[in-house]
Amino acid sequence: MFWYDKSVNVKIALFGPTGVSVACVFKYFAISYHLKNIKECLKQIQKDWEMTTCKNDWEIMVNYAKKGNNVTYFCIIVMYGGGVSHQSVAPFLPGSPTTLLRNSSDRPLLYPTSMFDPYFNTQKSPIYETFYLSHILMGVVVCTMMVSTCNLGAILVTHICGQIEIIIRRLQSLENYQSNGENFDQSLSAIIQRHNKVIKLSLYTEQILREVCLVEVVAATLFICMDEYYCLLFGKIGDSIYEINWYNFPQKNSSNLVMMIAISQNPQQITAGGLFELSFKGFSSVLKTSVAYLNILRMMEL
């Protein structure tokens, strides 16, 4: 349907939901490609839980497991709350892709169905209800894939963080043993073995999530660039008005154009939580700040 409709406005409107769906499909294939590594990671996590006998180690692992669950719960609330509500409510909002194609008297759907018009009328019941529910179901599937990816990453990363904290605690406790005693050698050997397991698990995790993170970064970059591009077009309105011979117009009309020029000097910007704008200038500012902080940290270490 993205290629079927020739309207540029419809393509732009469909770019967001279609892009998210395509990104989720790529994530699914990326995860499926690493099923063997995922099984190895889950086996290692299970062994770590089974071999944990110390109460302090158990509490650390439980604490980080809860953090992973909290991340998953947050992702579930955001994705299903936003995704499913978007699929069900967006068709009835002004500016939906369907309103750009159909008459206002037609019952709205999130995605255009003009490709099916030669075969059946999508406005009649129960065909309309079937398409409406199928669009919601597609949103549920997309949200499920995104939540599953988030859950997998949260489980692996939080478990690794828990194992790292256990290693740090055990390294700190080595001071209680004599450097040449038998208990010292056993504790040091156990720490080294656990450290090797964490390194192996970290390598598997990086291999599993590298394609997923790449897809996420590319998709987010495309969405932000597209939105920013159309925001920049607002700034050209003022330039276009200024380039015409507006001073030859009657005073009443020219004063209106001057007002439009003034308004266009402050075009709408996309911001991150209202804190800073997502633009090349904002990116450069963040990059300069990061480099400055890095230099300060290096000077403090020296």
C-alpha beads as a LAMMPS data file, in Angstrom:
LAMMPS data file: protein, C-alpha beads

302 atoms
301 bonds

1 atom types
1 bond types

-500.0 500.0 xlo xhi
-500.0 500.0 ylo yhi
-500.0 500.0 zlo zhi

Masses

1 110.0

Atoms # bond

1 1 1 0.000 0.000 0.000
2 1 1 3.013 2.294 0.469
3 1 1 3.841 2.021 -3.236
4 1 1 0.262 1.694 -4.481
5 1 1 -0.836 5.220 -3.576
6 1 1 0.842 7.854 -5.732
7 1 1 0.050 10.761 -3.425
8 1 1 3.196 12.177 -1.817
9 1 1 1.207 13.271 1.236
10 1 1 0.020 9.720 1.815
11 1 1 3.547 8.334 1.440
12 1 1 4.815 10.809 4.011
13 1 1 1.981 9.971 6.395
14 1 1 2.623 6.237 5.987
15 1 1 6.389 6.543 6.369
16 1 1 6.223 6.511 10.175
17 1 1 4.065 3.427 10.860
18 1 1 5.450 1.564 7.854
19 1 1 9.025 2.321 8.881
20 1 1 8.405 1.057 12.418
21 1 1 6.899 -2.169 11.069
22 1 1 9.800 -2.734 8.669
23 1 1 12.312 -2.064 11.454
24 1 1 10.574 -4.637 13.662
25 1 1 10.737 -7.213 10.866
26 1 1 14.490 -6.649 10.544
27 1 1 14.858 -6.990 14.322
28 1 1 12.936 -10.258 14.236
29 1 1 15.218 -11.714 11.562
30 1 1 18.290 -10.454 13.427
31 1 1 17.159 -12.180 16.623
32 1 1 16.218 -15.358 14.751
33 1 1 19.658 -15.463 13.140
34 1 1 21.288 -15.600 16.595
35 1 1 19.026 -18.226 18.172
36 1 1 22.006 -20.474 18.880
37 1 1 23.817 -17.719 20.779
38 1 1 20.632 -16.852 22.650
39 1 1 20.277 -20.457 23.820
40 1 1 23.886 -20.459 25.024
41 1 1 23.291 -17.230 26.954
42 1 1 20.142 -18.564 28.596
43 1 1 21.936 -21.784 29.567
44 1 1 24.749 -19.766 31.126
45 1 1 22.253 -17.616 33.035
46 1 1 20.512 -20.739 34.319
47 1 1 23.846 -22.220 35.462
48 1 1 24.731 -18.992 37.270
49 1 1 21.466 -19.122 39.200
50 1 1 21.865 -22.816 40.017
51 1 1 25.471 -22.425 41.204
52 1 1 24.745 -19.417 43.418
53 1 1 24.777 -20.518 47.062
54 1 1 25.940 -17.350 48.812
55 1 1 23.090 -15.259 50.170
56 1 1 24.734 -11.948 49.223
57 1 1 25.336 -13.121 45.648
58 1 1 21.737 -14.297 45.434
59 1 1 20.434 -10.932 46.604
60 1 1 22.576 -9.117 44.026
61 1 1 21.285 -11.304 41.200
62 1 1 17.680 -10.906 42.353
63 1 1 18.127 -7.126 42.555
64 1 1 19.409 -6.885 38.986
65 1 1 16.769 -9.317 37.749
66 1 1 14.126 -6.973 39.187
67 1 1 15.756 -4.054 37.370
68 1 1 15.529 -5.988 34.114
69 1 1 11.873 -6.757 34.788
70 1 1 11.171 -3.095 35.526
71 1 1 12.702 -2.115 32.185
72 1 1 10.515 -4.704 30.469
73 1 1 7.378 -3.518 32.291
74 1 1 8.099 0.071 31.296
75 1 1 8.595 -0.986 27.681
76 1 1 5.327 -2.962 27.772
77 1 1 3.366 0.011 29.110
78 1 1 4.861 2.446 26.600
79 1 1 4.688 0.182 23.546
80 1 1 1.266 -1.380 24.052
81 1 1 -0.210 1.795 25.508
82 1 1 1.094 3.952 22.667
83 1 1 1.114 1.433 19.815
84 1 1 -2.296 -0.152 20.283
85 1 1 -3.954 3.175 21.060
86 1 1 -2.360 4.631 17.911
87 1 1 -3.715 1.801 15.776
88 1 1 -7.212 2.125 17.228
89 1 1 -7.584 5.909 17.663
90 1 1 -5.400 7.430 14.906
91 1 1 -7.888 6.691 12.073
92 1 1 -10.420 8.996 13.717
93 1 1 -7.972 11.876 14.173
94 1 1 -7.596 14.693 11.605
95 1 1 -4.696 14.238 9.198
96 1 1 -4.668 10.447 9.118
97 1 1 -3.507 8.869 5.824
98 1 1 -7.028 7.751 4.952
99 1 1 -8.487 11.251 5.245
100 1 1 -6.060 12.369 2.551
101 1 1 -7.613 9.914 0.101
102 1 1 -11.237 9.375 0.984
103 1 1 -14.238 11.564 1.561
104 1 1 -14.998 12.664 5.083
105 1 1 -18.226 10.644 4.979
106 1 1 -16.340 7.330 4.718
107 1 1 -15.557 5.345 7.813
108 1 1 -11.847 5.826 8.563
109 1 1 -9.080 3.235 8.664
110 1 1 -5.472 3.733 9.678
111 1 1 -4.034 2.506 6.374
112 1 1 -5.455 3.184 2.907
113 1 1 -7.409 0.292 1.394
114 1 1 -7.838 1.662 -2.129
115 1 1 -5.916 -1.320 -3.515
116 1 1 -8.831 -3.553 -2.497
117 1 1 -11.543 -1.393 -4.074
118 1 1 -11.674 -3.413 -7.332
119 1 1 -12.466 -6.556 -5.329
120 1 1 -14.805 -5.467 -2.532
121 1 1 -16.082 -2.428 -0.661
122 1 1 -14.119 -1.958 2.542
123 1 1 -16.760 0.421 3.910
124 1 1 -19.395 -2.282 4.279
125 1 1 -19.791 -4.463 7.345
126 1 1 -18.219 -6.824 8.303
127 1 1 -15.377 -6.039 5.876
128 1 1 -14.728 -2.683 7.528
129 1 1 -14.591 -4.240 11.006
130 1 1 -12.263 -6.965 9.729
131 1 1 -9.794 -4.442 8.327
132 1 1 -10.035 -2.270 11.432
133 1 1 -9.285 -5.206 13.753
134 1 1 -6.509 -6.467 11.463
135 1 1 -4.776 -3.085 11.703
136 1 1 -4.995 -3.225 15.492
137 1 1 -3.715 -6.814 15.461
138 1 1 -0.769 -5.759 13.304
139 1 1 0.047 -3.097 15.880
140 1 1 -0.066 -5.722 18.641
141 1 1 2.342 -7.945 16.678
142 1 1 4.753 -5.057 16.079
143 1 1 4.640 -4.041 19.749
144 1 1 5.204 -7.661 20.803
145 1 1 8.346 -7.898 18.665
146 1 1 9.688 -4.645 20.100
147 1 1 8.918 -5.679 23.686
148 1 1 10.532 -9.084 23.122
149 1 1 13.706 -7.440 21.840
150 1 1 13.754 -5.056 24.785
151 1 1 13.154 -7.912 27.235
152 1 1 15.982 -9.987 25.768
153 1 1 18.424 -7.098 25.981
154 1 1 17.323 -6.245 29.537
155 1 1 17.743 -9.850 30.724
156 1 1 21.224 -10.228 29.261
157 1 1 22.570 -6.811 30.258
158 1 1 21.208 -6.813 33.816
159 1 1 22.485 -10.348 34.432
160 1 1 25.952 -9.316 33.248
161 1 1 25.804 -6.263 35.525
162 1 1 24.889 -8.508 38.451
163 1 1 27.798 -10.855 37.736
164 1 1 30.187 -7.906 37.501
165 1 1 29.048 -6.604 40.889
166 1 1 29.531 -10.076 42.393
167 1 1 33.081 -10.172 41.015
168 1 1 33.799 -6.726 42.468
169 1 1 32.468 -7.788 45.878
170 1 1 34.611 -10.924 45.853
171 1 1 37.712 -9.000 44.808
172 1 1 37.161 -6.649 47.725
173 1 1 36.747 -9.612 50.089
174 1 1 40.149 -11.054 49.096
175 1 1 41.711 -8.780 51.691
176 1 1 40.272 -11.057 54.370
177 1 1 42.408 -13.979 53.193
178 1 1 46.132 -14.476 53.467
179 1 1 47.864 -13.982 50.135
180 1 1 49.557 -17.380 50.361
181 1 1 46.743 -19.350 51.948
182 1 1 44.646 -22.100 50.385
183 1 1 41.402 -20.143 50.743
184 1 1 42.956 -17.232 48.882
185 1 1 43.889 -19.420 45.915
186 1 1 40.439 -21.010 45.785
187 1 1 38.678 -17.645 45.959
188 1 1 40.929 -16.136 43.304
189 1 1 40.403 -19.150 41.034
190 1 1 36.612 -18.873 41.440
191 1 1 36.750 -15.165 40.612
192 1 1 38.799 -15.791 37.471
193 1 1 36.413 -18.521 36.299
194 1 1 33.392 -16.300 36.873
195 1 1 35.126 -13.440 35.072
196 1 1 35.792 -15.649 32.046
197 1 1 32.121 -16.651 31.970
198 1 1 31.057 -12.999 32.106
199 1 1 33.396 -12.137 29.225
200 1 1 31.995 -15.005 27.155
201 1 1 28.426 -13.954 27.966
202 1 1 29.248 -10.348 27.050
203 1 1 30.605 -11.431 23.668
204 1 1 27.448 -13.424 22.959
205 1 1 25.301 -10.470 24.027
206 1 1 27.173 -8.101 21.711
207 1 1 26.753 -10.495 18.790
208 1 1 23.035 -10.875 19.493
209 1 1 22.242 -7.185 19.873
210 1 1 24.589 -5.603 17.316
211 1 1 22.152 -5.902 14.383
212 1 1 19.197 -4.952 16.579
213 1 1 20.945 -1.804 17.782
214 1 1 22.003 -0.965 14.224
215 1 1 18.411 -1.230 12.979
216 1 1 17.198 0.906 15.882
217 1 1 19.794 3.617 15.275
218 1 1 19.193 3.715 11.504
219 1 1 15.395 3.797 11.905
220 1 1 15.505 6.530 14.544
221 1 1 17.937 8.553 12.424
222 1 1 15.697 8.310 9.361
223 1 1 12.602 9.349 11.318
224 1 1 14.356 12.303 12.934
225 1 1 15.927 13.414 9.637
226 1 1 12.585 13.243 7.826
227 1 1 10.825 15.234 10.537
228 1 1 13.630 17.773 10.735
229 1 1 13.672 18.168 6.951
230 1 1 10.014 19.129 6.836
231 1 1 10.487 21.465 9.767
232 1 1 13.285 23.216 7.861
233 1 1 10.907 23.814 4.967
234 1 1 8.996 26.237 7.196
235 1 1 12.063 28.486 7.253
236 1 1 11.992 28.765 3.458
237 1 1 8.544 30.351 3.555
238 1 1 9.981 33.599 4.856
239 1 1 12.748 33.570 2.242
240 1 1 10.233 32.996 -0.558
241 1 1 8.072 35.896 0.590
242 1 1 11.083 38.187 0.966
243 1 1 12.334 37.433 -2.563
244 1 1 9.120 38.578 -4.230
245 1 1 8.415 42.285 -4.832
246 1 1 6.247 42.583 -1.743
247 1 1 7.122 46.294 -1.383
248 1 1 5.226 47.017 -4.619
249 1 1 2.001 45.665 -3.145
250 1 1 -0.573 47.875 -1.448
251 1 1 0.386 48.811 2.081
252 1 1 -2.316 46.648 3.619
253 1 1 -1.174 43.532 1.791
254 1 1 2.542 44.199 2.271
255 1 1 2.074 44.575 6.034
256 1 1 0.489 41.120 6.132
257 1 1 3.456 39.676 4.239
258 1 1 5.876 41.336 6.645
259 1 1 4.063 39.597 9.485
260 1 1 4.455 36.248 7.702
261 1 1 8.181 36.915 7.249
262 1 1 8.567 37.663 10.952
263 1 1 6.707 34.509 11.949
264 1 1 8.750 32.378 9.545
265 1 1 11.992 33.496 11.183
266 1 1 11.142 31.175 14.095
267 1 1 10.153 27.900 12.413
268 1 1 8.813 24.953 14.385
269 1 1 11.574 22.729 15.769
270 1 1 11.607 19.120 16.958
271 1 1 12.912 18.942 20.522
272 1 1 13.894 16.192 22.936
273 1 1 11.524 16.740 25.838
274 1 1 11.641 20.483 25.233
275 1 1 15.272 20.571 26.445
276 1 1 17.153 20.954 23.160
277 1 1 16.309 20.837 19.480
278 1 1 17.138 17.819 17.329
279 1 1 19.208 19.469 14.633
280 1 1 22.772 19.563 13.369
281 1 1 23.421 22.569 15.575
282 1 1 22.082 20.717 18.607
283 1 1 24.102 17.617 17.746
284 1 1 27.279 19.692 17.438
285 1 1 26.579 21.320 20.796
286 1 1 26.103 17.950 22.511
287 1 1 29.255 16.595 20.850
288 1 1 31.319 19.592 21.997
289 1 1 29.994 19.205 25.546
290 1 1 30.828 15.493 25.569
291 1 1 34.391 16.148 24.383
292 1 1 34.800 18.847 27.045
293 1 1 33.642 16.461 29.794
294 1 1 35.997 13.785 28.452
295 1 1 38.947 16.179 28.611
296 1 1 38.039 17.128 32.186
297 1 1 37.913 13.461 33.224
298 1 1 41.282 12.798 31.590
299 1 1 42.828 15.755 33.427
300 1 1 41.397 14.523 36.736
301 1 1 42.887 11.061 36.173
302 1 1 46.285 12.560 35.397

Bonds

1 1 1 2
2 1 2 3
3 1 3 4
4 1 4 5
5 1 5 6
6 1 6 7
7 1 7 8
8 1 8 9
9 1 9 10
10 1 10 11
11 1 11 12
12 1 12 13
13 1 13 14
14 1 14 15
15 1 15 16
16 1 16 17
17 1 17 18
18 1 18 19
19 1 19 20
20 1 20 21
21 1 21 22
22 1 22 23
23 1 23 24
24 1 24 25
25 1 25 26
26 1 26 27
27 1 27 28
28 1 28 29
29 1 29 30
30 1 30 31
31 1 31 32
32 1 32 33
33 1 33 34
34 1 34 35
35 1 35 36
36 1 36 37
37 1 37 38
38 1 38 39
39 1 39 40
40 1 40 41
41 1 41 42
42 1 42 43
43 1 43 44
44 1 44 45
45 1 45 46
46 1 46 47
47 1 47 48
48 1 48 49
49 1 49 50
50 1 50 51
51 1 51 52
52 1 52 53
53 1 53 54
54 1 54 55
55 1 55 56
56 1 56 57
57 1 57 58
58 1 58 59
59 1 59 60
60 1 60 61
61 1 61 62
62 1 62 63
63 1 63 64
64 1 64 65
65 1 65 66
66 1 66 67
67 1 67 68
68 1 68 69
69 1 69 70
70 1 70 71
71 1 71 72
72 1 72 73
73 1 73 74
74 1 74 75
75 1 75 76
76 1 76 77
77 1 77 78
78 1 78 79
79 1 79 80
80 1 80 81
81 1 81 82
82 1 82 83
83 1 83 84
84 1 84 85
85 1 85 86
86 1 86 87
87 1 87 88
88 1 88 89
89 1 89 90
90 1 90 91
91 1 91 92
92 1 92 93
93 1 93 94
94 1 94 95
95 1 95 96
96 1 96 97
97 1 97 98
98 1 98 99
99 1 99 100
100 1 100 101
101 1 101 102
102 1 102 103
103 1 103 104
104 1 104 105
105 1 105 106
106 1 106 107
107 1 107 108
108 1 108 109
109 1 109 110
110 1 110 111
111 1 111 112
112 1 112 113
113 1 113 114
114 1 114 115
115 1 115 116
116 1 116 117
117 1 117 118
118 1 118 119
119 1 119 120
120 1 120 121
121 1 121 122
122 1 122 123
123 1 123 124
124 1 124 125
125 1 125 126
126 1 126 127
127 1 127 128
128 1 128 129
129 1 129 130
130 1 130 131
131 1 131 132
132 1 132 133
133 1 133 134
134 1 134 135
135 1 135 136
136 1 136 137
137 1 137 138
138 1 138 139
139 1 139 140
140 1 140 141
141 1 141 142
142 1 142 143
143 1 143 144
144 1 144 145
145 1 145 146
146 1 146 147
147 1 147 148
148 1 148 149
149 1 149 150
150 1 150 151
151 1 151 152
152 1 152 153
153 1 153 154
154 1 154 155
155 1 155 156
156 1 156 157
157 1 157 158
158 1 158 159
159 1 159 160
160 1 160 161
161 1 161 162
162 1 162 163
163 1 163 164
164 1 164 165
165 1 165 166
166 1 166 167
167 1 167 168
168 1 168 169
169 1 169 170
170 1 170 171
171 1 171 172
172 1 172 173
173 1 173 174
174 1 174 175
175 1 175 176
176 1 176 177
177 1 177 178
178 1 178 179
179 1 179 180
180 1 180 181
181 1 181 182
182 1 182 183
183 1 183 184
184 1 184 185
185 1 185 186
186 1 186 187
187 1 187 188
188 1 188 189
189 1 189 190
190 1 190 191
191 1 191 192
192 1 192 193
193 1 193 194
194 1 194 195
195 1 195 196
196 1 196 197
197 1 197 198
198 1 198 199
199 1 199 200
200 1 200 201
201 1 201 202
202 1 202 203
203 1 203 204
204 1 204 205
205 1 205 206
206 1 206 207
207 1 207 208
208 1 208 209
209 1 209 210
210 1 210 211
211 1 211 212
212 1 212 213
213 1 213 214
214 1 214 215
215 1 215 216
216 1 216 217
217 1 217 218
218 1 218 219
219 1 219 220
220 1 220 221
221 1 221 222
222 1 222 223
223 1 223 224
224 1 224 225
225 1 225 226
226 1 226 227
227 1 227 228
228 1 228 229
229 1 229 230
230 1 230 231
231 1 231 232
232 1 232 233
233 1 233 234
234 1 234 235
235 1 235 236
236 1 236 237
237 1 237 238
238 1 238 239
239 1 239 240
240 1 240 241
241 1 241 242
242 1 242 243
243 1 243 244
244 1 244 245
245 1 245 246
246 1 246 247
247 1 247 248
248 1 248 249
249 1 249 250
250 1 250 251
251 1 251 252
252 1 252 253
253 1 253 254
254 1 254 255
255 1 255 256
256 1 256 257
257 1 257 258
258 1 258 259
259 1 259 260
260 1 260 261
261 1 261 262
262 1 262 263
263 1 263 264
264 1 264 265
265 1 265 266
266 1 266 267
267 1 267 268
268 1 268 269
269 1 269 270
270 1 270 271
271 1 271 272
272 1 272 273
273 1 273 274
274 1 274 275
275 1 275 276
276 1 276 277
277 1 277 278
278 1 278 279
279 1 279 280
280 1 280 281
281 1 281 282
282 1 282 283
283 1 283 284
284 1 284 285
285 1 285 286
286 1 286 287
287 1 287 288
288 1 288 289
289 1 289 290
290 1 290 291
291 1 291 292
292 1 292 293
293 1 293 294
294 1 294 295
295 1 295 296
296 1 296 297
297 1 297 298
298 1 298 299
299 1 299 300
300 1 300 301
301 1 301 302
